[in-house]
Amino acid sequence: MQDNLHGSQMNEVEKFDEWVKKFFLDPETSALDHQLFSIDIYESEDEYMVEAVLENHDVKDIKVCLIENELSIIVDDTHKPFLENKADTLPTQRKIPFPFSICSRRITAEFSNPLLVIRIHKFSPGKTVDDINIE
């Protein structure tokens, strides 16, 4: 049984490595990094991490959502007083579709201006939630 668990974990690591390569080689990823906000994705022994650089934002402007295997970072500036044409302004959103399900894992998020760090724990189960609380 232990070998099967190890084998499935290795399969997930391989999927993650291949997916990260494709994600960062995709020209749309680079364009969105420049147009909206930049994202970096990496892993440690115990977790996958998504970092987003969100300059000039407050934690109350940021929402992190999860639907199945897709993580979304939404930044809403429409309430800020310096925006002249608020009707034309929509929240900014980046979607990160993982190559495997992450919805049953423990996911934490913390914002220390300007860096949002989302941690998806590899071995810790969590509650299935749509919105991730940002600390």
Backbone as a printed PyTorch tensor [residue, N CA C, xyz], in Angstrom:
tensor([[[  0.8260,  -1.2070,   0.0000],
         [  0.0000,   0.0000,   0.0000],
         [  0.8580,   1.2540,   0.0000]],

        [[  1.9390,   1.2380,   0.7620],
         [  2.8300,   2.3920,   0.8380],
         [  3.4190,   2.7090,  -0.5340]],

        [[  3.7730,   1.6790,  -1.3180],
         [  4.3300,   1.9070,  -2.6420],
         [  3.3260,   2.5850,  -3.5650]],

        [[  2.0440,   2.1990,  -3.4660],
         [  1.0260,   2.8320,  -4.2930],
         [  0.8680,   4.3010,  -3.9520]],

        [[  0.8990,   4.6390,  -2.6660],
         [  0.7980,   6.0270,  -2.2440],
         [  1.9880,   6.8180,  -2.7630]],

        [[  3.1790,   6.2440,  -2.6190],
         [  4.3830,   6.9110,  -3.0980],
         [  4.3230,   7.0760,  -4.6180]],

        [[  3.8440,   6.0610,  -5.3120],
         [  3.7290,   6.1300,  -6.7700],
         [  2.7660,   7.2130,  -7.2160]],

        [[  1.6260,   7.3450,  -6.5350],
         [  0.6680,   8.3830,  -6.9100],
         [  1.2210,   9.7610,  -6.5900]],

        [[  1.9760,   9.8830,  -5.4950],
         [  2.5950,  11.1660,  -5.1640],
         [  3.6280,  11.5460,  -6.2320]],

        [[  4.4190,  10.5860,  -6.6620],
         [  5.3980,  10.8660,  -7.7140],
         [  4.6870,  11.2900,  -8.9930]],

        [[  3.5650,  10.6810,  -9.2890],
         [  2.8010,  11.0510, -10.4620],
         [  2.3300,  12.5010, -10.3550]],

        [[  1.8910,  12.9080,  -9.1730],
         [  1.4500,  14.2830,  -8.9700],
         [  2.6150,  15.2570,  -9.1340]],

        [[  3.7710,  14.9040,  -8.6110],
         [  4.9580,  15.7610,  -8.7360],
         [  5.3240,  15.9150, -10.2020]],

        [[  5.2780,  14.8340, -10.9380],
         [  5.5860,  14.8940, -12.3640],
         [  4.5780,  15.7640, -13.1080]],

        [[  3.2940,  15.6000, -12.7810],
         [  2.2560,  16.4320, -13.4010],
         [  2.4940,  17.9040, -13.0930]],

        [[  2.8230,  18.2000, -11.8290],
         [  3.0680,  19.5800, -11.4230],
         [  4.2580,  20.1670, -12.1810]],

        [[  5.3460,  19.4330, -12.2480],
         [  6.5430,  19.9240, -12.9460],
         [  6.2560,  20.2180, -14.4160]],

        [[  5.5680,  19.3180, -15.0640],
         [  5.2330,  19.5020, -16.4830],
         [  4.2830,  20.6840, -16.6630]],

        [[  3.3010,  20.7770, -15.7980],
         [  2.3340,  21.8710, -15.8670],
         [  2.9980,  23.2220, -15.6590]],

        [[  3.9010,  23.3350, -14.6740],
         [  4.5920,  24.6000, -14.4100],
         [  5.3970,  25.0340, -15.6260]],

        [[  6.0840,  24.1000, -16.2660],
         [  6.8480,  24.4320, -17.4750],
         [  5.9330,  25.0210, -18.5480]],

        [[  4.8200,  24.3450, -18.8010],
         [  3.8730,  24.8220, -19.8200],
         [  3.2670,  26.1600, -19.4270]],

        [[  2.9290,  26.3200, -18.1400],
         [  2.3110,  27.5580, -17.6500],
         [  3.2170,  28.7560, -17.9260]],

        [[  4.4930,  28.6330, -17.6110],
         [  5.3970,  29.7650, -17.7660],
         [  5.9060,  29.9490, -19.1890]],

        [[  5.7900,  28.9390, -20.0160],
         [  6.1520,  29.0800, -21.4280],
         [  5.0020,  29.6370, -22.2660]],

        [[  3.8060,  29.6150, -21.7130],
         [  2.6280,  30.1360, -22.4060],
         [  2.7500,  31.6550, -22.5450]],

        [[  2.6820,  32.1800, -23.7710],
         [  2.7970,  33.6330, -23.9680],
         [  1.7060,  34.4210, -23.2400]],

        [[  0.5290,  33.8230, -23.0450],
         [ -0.5480,  34.5030, -22.3320],
         [ -0.1690,  34.7530, -20.8680]],

        [[  0.5470,  33.8030, -20.2540],
         [  0.9920,  33.9880, -18.8680],
         [  1.8800,  35.2130, -18.7590]],

        [[  2.8160,  35.3290, -19.6610],
         [  3.7230,  36.4880, -19.6490],
         [  2.9650,  37.7880, -19.8900]],

        [[  2.0340,  37.7730, -20.8130],
         [  1.2390,  38.9720, -21.1100],
         [  0.4190,  39.3840, -19.8890]],

        [[ -0.2130,  38.4220, -19.2220],
         [ -1.0140,  38.7300, -18.0380],
         [ -0.1410,  39.2190, -16.8850]],

        [[  1.0870,  38.6980, -16.7890],
         [  2.0180,  39.1830, -15.7680],
         [  2.2800,  40.6720, -15.9400]],

        [[  2.3500,  41.1290, -17.1770],
         [  2.6110,  42.5410, -17.4570],
         [  1.3490,  43.3990, -17.4220]],

        [[  0.2430,  42.8600, -17.9090],
         [ -1.0030,  43.6300, -17.9840],
         [ -1.7200,  43.7390, -16.6500]],

        [[ -1.7450,  42.6520, -15.8700],
         [ -2.5340,  42.6210, -14.6380],
         [ -1.6250,  42.6460, -13.4080]],

        [[ -1.1020,  41.5000, -13.0410],
         [ -0.1360,  41.3840, -11.9580],
         [  0.6270,  40.0830, -12.1470]],

        [[  1.8590,  40.0500, -11.6550],
         [  2.6990,  38.8820, -11.8940],
         [  2.4220,  37.7820, -10.8700]],

        [[  2.6140,  36.5600, -11.3510],
         [  2.4050,  35.3640, -10.5430],
         [  3.6470,  34.4940, -10.6540]],

        [[  4.0210,  33.8850,  -9.5350],
         [  5.0930,  32.8940,  -9.5260],
         [  4.5440,  31.6520,  -8.8460]],

        [[  4.9530,  30.4860,  -9.3030],
         [  4.4740,  29.2220,  -8.7610],
         [  5.6800,  28.3330,  -8.5110]],

        [[  5.7430,  27.7620,  -7.3200],
         [  6.8210,  26.8440,  -7.0270],
         [  6.3730,  25.8830,  -5.9400]],

        [[  7.2480,  24.9410,  -5.6080],
         [  6.8820,  23.9560,  -4.6040],
         [  8.0280,  23.7230,  -3.6400]],

        [[  7.6550,  23.3070,  -2.4450],
         [  8.6170,  22.8450,  -1.4600],
         [  8.3100,  21.3770,  -1.2170]],

        [[  8.9350,  20.8130,  -0.2350],
         [  8.7020,  19.4040,   0.0580],
         [  7.2650,  19.1420,   0.5060]],

        [[  6.6540,  20.1380,   1.1970],
         [  5.3390,  19.9270,   1.7950],
         [  4.1930,  20.7070,   1.1720]],

        [[  4.4940,  21.6460,   0.2740],
         [  3.4170,  22.4850,  -0.2490],
         [  3.7400,  23.0520,  -1.6280]],

        [[  2.6460,  23.4030,  -2.3230],
         [  2.7430,  24.1730,  -3.5570],
         [  2.4610,  25.6180,  -3.1690]],

        [[  3.1680,  26.5500,  -3.7820],
         [  2.9900,  27.9520,  -3.4360],
         [  2.7300,  28.7830,  -4.6830]],

        [[  1.7790,  29.6920,  -4.5340],
         [  1.4800,  30.6590,  -5.5790],
         [  1.7370,  32.0260,  -4.9630]],

        [[  2.5810,  32.8000,  -5.6110],
         [  2.8540,  34.1600,  -5.1520],
         [  2.3690,  35.1360,  -6.2060]],

        [[  1.6860,  36.1740,  -5.7510],
         [  1.2120,  37.2220,  -6.6500],
         [  1.7090,  38.5560,  -6.1040]],

        [[  2.2470,  39.3840,  -6.9950],
         [  2.7110,  40.7080,  -6.6030],
         [  1.5660,  41.6750,  -6.8630]],

        [[  1.0070,  42.2160,  -5.7760],
         [ -0.1690,  43.0770,  -5.8470],
         [  0.1630,  44.4380,  -5.2350]],

        [[  0.9060,  45.2150,  -5.9780],
         [  1.3140,  46.5280,  -5.4910],
         [  0.1180,  47.4780,  -5.4280]],

        [[  0.1480,  48.3540,  -4.4290],
         [ -0.8790,  49.3800,  -4.2460],
         [ -2.2670,  48.8040,  -3.9750]],

        [[ -2.3180,  47.6950,  -3.2810],
         [ -3.5980,  47.0870,  -2.9240],
         [ -3.6530,  46.8280,  -1.4300]],

        [[ -4.8590,  46.7800,  -0.9140],
         [ -5.1040,  46.4180,   0.4710],
         [ -5.6780,  45.0140,   0.4990]],

        [[ -5.5570,  44.3590,   1.6390],
         [ -6.0720,  42.9980,   1.7660],
         [ -7.5750,  42.9570,   1.5020]],

        [[ -8.2880,  44.0300,   1.8240],
         [ -9.7400,  44.0500,   1.5960],
         [-10.0990,  44.0880,   0.1080]],

        [[ -9.1400,  44.4140,  -0.7500],
         [ -9.3590,  44.4350,  -2.2020],
         [ -9.1780,  43.0610,  -2.8410]],

        [[ -8.6380,  42.1060,  -2.0930],
         [ -8.1910,  40.8300,  -2.6580],
         [ -9.0970,  39.6880,  -2.1940]],

        [[ -9.4250,  38.8170,  -3.1430],
         [-10.2230,  37.6280,  -2.8420],
         [ -9.5430,  36.4360,  -3.5150]],

        [[ -9.4520,  35.3320,  -2.7980],
         [ -8.8980,  34.0980,  -3.3450],
         [-10.0070,  33.0610,  -3.3330]],

        [[-10.3120,  32.5010,  -4.4960],
         [-11.3970,  31.5310,  -4.6450],
         [-10.8620,  30.2230,  -5.2060]],

        [[-11.5710,  29.1700,  -4.9060],
         [-11.1990,  27.8460,  -5.3840],
         [-12.4310,  27.1400,  -5.9190]],

        [[-12.3310,  26.6670,  -7.1520],
         [-13.3840,  25.8530,  -7.7470],
         [-12.6920,  24.6450,  -8.3680]],

        [[-12.9170,  23.4820,  -7.7510],
         [-12.3080,  22.2140,  -8.1560],
         [-10.7880,  22.3340,  -8.1630]],

        [[-10.1730,  22.3780,  -9.3460],
         [ -8.7180,  22.4510,  -9.4120],
         [ -8.2200,  23.8350,  -9.8390]],

        [[ -9.1010,  24.8220,  -9.8430],
         [ -8.7290,  26.1560, -10.3240],
         [ -8.7350,  27.1740,  -9.1850]],

        [[ -7.5920,  27.8130,  -9.0090],
         [ -7.4310,  28.8540,  -8.0130],
         [ -7.5740,  30.1980,  -8.7160]],

        [[ -8.3720,  31.0980,  -8.1540],
         [ -8.5630,  32.4300,  -8.7450],
         [ -8.1500,  33.4980,  -7.7460]],

        [[ -7.4170,  34.4830,  -8.2390],
         [ -7.0560,  35.6500,  -7.4450],
         [ -7.7880,  36.8240,  -8.0770]],

        [[ -8.6450,  37.4650,  -7.2880],
         [ -9.4680,  38.5680,  -7.7890],
         [ -9.1030,  39.8160,  -7.0020]],

        [[ -8.8130,  40.8980,  -7.7410],
         [ -8.4870,  42.1810,  -7.1180],
         [ -9.5350,  43.1810,  -7.5750]],

        [[-10.2260,  43.7810,  -6.6060],
         [-11.3040,  44.7190,  -6.9010],
         [-10.9240,  46.1180,  -6.4220]],

        [[-10.6620,  47.0130,  -7.3790],
         [-10.3000,  48.4070,  -7.0850],
         [-11.4610,  49.3600,  -7.3210]],

        [[-12.6140,  48.8310,  -7.6590],
         [-13.6980,  49.7140,  -8.1140],
         [-14.1820,  50.6790,  -7.0430]],

        [[-13.8920,  50.4100,  -5.7890],
         [-14.3290,  51.3000,  -4.7120],
         [-13.3360,  52.4320,  -4.4260]],

        [[-12.1650,  52.4040,  -5.0650],
         [-11.1420,  53.4080,  -4.7640],
         [-11.5170,  54.7660,  -5.3420]],

        [[-11.2850,  55.8290,  -4.5970],
         [-11.7200,  57.1660,  -5.0250],
         [-10.9600,  57.7280,  -6.2220]],

        [[ -9.7490,  57.2490,  -6.4950],
         [ -8.9730,  57.8160,  -7.5970],
         [ -9.4170,  57.3280,  -8.9710]],

        [[-10.2850,  56.3340,  -9.0440],
         [-10.7680,  55.8480, -10.3310],
         [-11.8110,  56.8100, -10.8860]],

        [[-11.5570,  57.2880, -12.0940],
         [-12.4580,  58.2800, -12.6840],
         [-13.6910,  57.6390, -13.3120]],

        [[-13.4950,  56.5710, -14.0670],
         [-14.6100,  55.9520, -14.7760],
         [-14.8770,  54.5740, -14.1810]],

        [[-15.5420,  54.5390, -13.0550],
         [-15.7680,  53.2930, -12.3290],
         [-16.6850,  52.3260, -13.0760]],

        [[-17.5470,  52.8400, -13.9090],
         [-18.4880,  51.9730, -14.6310],
         [-17.7580,  51.0430, -15.5970]],

        [[-16.6420,  51.4910, -16.1590],
         [-15.8880,  50.6830, -17.1120],
         [-14.8720,  49.7680, -16.4380]],

        [[-14.7010,  49.8860, -15.1380],
         [-13.6960,  49.1310, -14.4230],
         [-14.2950,  47.8560, -13.8460]],

        [[-13.6600,  46.7480, -14.1550],
         [-14.0710,  45.4510, -13.6180],
         [-12.9640,  44.9380, -12.7010]],

        [[-13.2890,  44.0660, -11.7770],
         [-12.2310,  43.4750, -10.9650],
         [-11.2230,  42.7290, -11.8450]],

        [[ -9.9790,  42.7660, -11.4360],
         [ -8.9050,  42.0630, -12.1300],
         [ -8.8490,  40.6380, -11.6040]],

        [[ -8.7150,  39.6740, -12.5140],
         [ -8.7200,  38.2760, -12.0880],
         [ -7.6760,  37.4760, -12.8450]],

        [[ -6.9610,  36.6230, -12.0900],
         [ -6.0490,  35.6450, -12.6930],
         [ -6.4920,  34.2750, -12.2190]],

        [[ -6.5910,  33.3320, -13.1520],
         [ -6.9830,  31.9600, -12.8330],
         [ -5.7770,  31.0440, -13.0180]],

        [[ -5.5860,  30.1610, -12.0540],
         [ -4.4880,  29.2060, -12.1020],
         [ -5.0900,  27.8080, -12.0380]],

        [[ -5.1970,  27.1280, -13.1880],
         [ -5.7850,  25.7890, -13.2100],
         [ -4.7340,  24.7130, -12.9100]],

        [[ -4.8050,  24.1030, -11.7520],
         [ -3.8500,  23.0530, -11.3910],
         [ -4.1510,  21.7780, -12.1750]],

        [[ -3.1400,  20.9370, -12.4130],
         [ -3.3410,  19.7140, -13.2030],
         [ -3.9420,  18.5610, -12.4020]],

        [[ -4.3290,  18.8290, -11.1660],
         [ -4.9450,  17.8180, -10.3080],
         [ -5.8220,  18.5480,  -9.3030]],

        [[ -6.6830,  17.8130,  -8.6340],
         [ -7.6160,  18.4200,  -7.6930],
         [ -6.8830,  18.9180,  -6.4450]],

        [[ -7.1970,  20.1560,  -6.0450],
         [ -6.6130,  20.7180,  -4.8280],
         [ -7.7000,  21.0950,  -3.8160]],

        [[ -8.9540,  20.8430,  -4.1450],
         [-10.0730,  21.3160,  -3.3240],
         [-10.1770,  20.6520,  -1.9530]],

        [[ -9.6140,  19.4860,  -1.7600],
         [ -9.7240,  18.8280,  -0.4550],
         [ -8.4560,  19.0070,   0.3840]],

        [[ -7.5930,  19.9100,  -0.0190],
         [ -6.3420,  20.1450,   0.7050],
         [ -6.4260,  21.4020,   1.5620]],

        [[ -5.5870,  21.4630,   2.5410],
         [ -5.5100,  22.6640,   3.3780],
         [ -4.8450,  23.7600,   2.5440]],

        [[ -5.5360,  24.8910,   2.4240],
         [ -5.0310,  26.0220,   1.6520],
         [ -5.0590,  27.2530,   2.5510]],

        [[ -3.9270,  27.9260,   2.6190],
         [ -3.8330,  29.1440,   3.4080],
         [ -3.3400,  30.2710,   2.5120]],

        [[ -3.6740,  31.4940,   2.8930],
         [ -3.2290,  32.6610,   2.1260],
         [ -2.8630,  33.7670,   3.1020]],

        [[ -1.7960,  34.4590,   2.7890],
         [ -1.4120,  35.6020,   3.6000],
         [ -0.9230,  36.7170,   2.6890]],

        [[ -1.2420,  37.9340,   3.0940],
         [ -0.8780,  39.1000,   2.3040],
         [ -0.0150,  40.0200,   3.1520]],

        [[  1.1860,  40.2620,   2.6720],
         [  2.0980,  41.2270,   3.2730],
         [  2.5170,  42.1290,   2.1270]],

        [[  1.8890,  43.2900,   2.0640],
         [  2.0110,  44.1910,   0.9250],
         [  3.4410,  44.2970,   0.4220]],

        [[  3.7090,  44.0090,  -0.8300],
         [  2.7910,  43.7580,  -1.9450],
         [  2.6050,  42.2870,  -2.2960]],

        [[  3.0210,  41.3630,  -1.4420],
         [  3.0710,  39.9610,  -1.8130],
         [  1.9390,  39.1420,  -1.1850]],

        [[  1.1650,  38.4800,  -2.0570],
         [  0.1590,  37.5170,  -1.6430],
         [  0.7710,  36.1350,  -1.8210]],

        [[  0.7880,  35.3470,  -0.7490],
         [  1.3230,  33.9890,  -0.8150],
         [  0.2010,  33.0180,  -0.4780]],

        [[ -0.0720,  32.1100,  -1.4090],
         [ -1.0850,  31.0770,  -1.2260],
         [ -0.3560,  29.7510,  -1.1190]],

        [[ -0.6220,  29.0270,  -0.0460],
         [  0.0410,  27.7430,   0.1980],
         [ -0.9820,  26.6150,   0.1080]],

        [[ -0.6900,  25.6520,  -0.7420],
         [ -1.5370,  24.4770,  -0.9080],
         [ -0.7490,  23.3120,  -0.3220]],

        [[ -1.1830,  22.8370,   0.8060],
         [ -0.4390,  21.8080,   1.5260],
         [ -0.6290,  20.4550,   0.8520]],

        [[  0.4670,  19.7820,   0.5930],
         [  0.4240,  18.5090,  -0.1250],
         [ -0.1980,  17.3820,   0.6910]],

        [[  0.0770,  17.3490,   2.0020],
         [ -0.2960,  16.1960,   2.8050],
         [ -1.3360,  16.5010,   3.8760]],

        [[ -1.7920,  17.7370,   3.9560],
         [ -2.7680,  18.1110,   4.9900],
         [ -4.1340,  18.3080,   4.3640]],

        [[ -5.0850,  17.4780,   4.7400],
         [ -6.4320,  17.6880,   4.2100],
         [ -7.0610,  18.9290,   4.8350]],

        [[ -7.9440,  19.5320,   4.0970],
         [ -8.6360,  20.7130,   4.5920],
         [-10.0990,  20.6530,   4.2520]],

        [[-10.8100,  21.6390,   4.7100],
         [-12.2320,  21.7360,   4.4020],
         [-12.3940,  22.1900,   2.9620]],

        [[-13.4050,  21.6800,   2.3160],
         [-13.7110,  22.1120,   0.9640],
         [-14.4570,  23.4430,   1.0590]],

        [[-13.7940,  24.5020,   0.6170],
         [-14.3780,  25.8380,   0.6610],
         [-14.1650,  26.5070,  -0.6870]],

        [[-15.0490,  27.4370,  -1.0000],
         [-14.8990,  28.1750,  -2.2470],
         [-14.0050,  29.4040,  -2.0880]],

        [[-14.1010,  30.0700,  -0.9160],
         [-13.3100,  31.2690,  -0.6630],
         [-12.2620,  30.9660,   0.3930]],

        [[-11.0360,  31.3770,   0.1080],
         [ -9.9100,  31.1710,   1.0110],
         [ -9.7210,  32.4350,   1.8380]],

        [[ -9.6680,  32.2960,   3.1370],
         [ -9.4530,  33.4360,   4.0230],
         [ -8.0100,  33.9320,   3.8880]],

        [[ -7.8270,  35.2320,   3.7670],
         [ -6.4980,  35.8230,   3.6480],
         [ -6.1250,  36.4270,   4.9950]],

        [[ -4.9960,  36.0070,   5.5080],
         [ -4.5170,  36.5360,   6.7940],
         [ -3.6230,  37.7470,   6.5830]]])
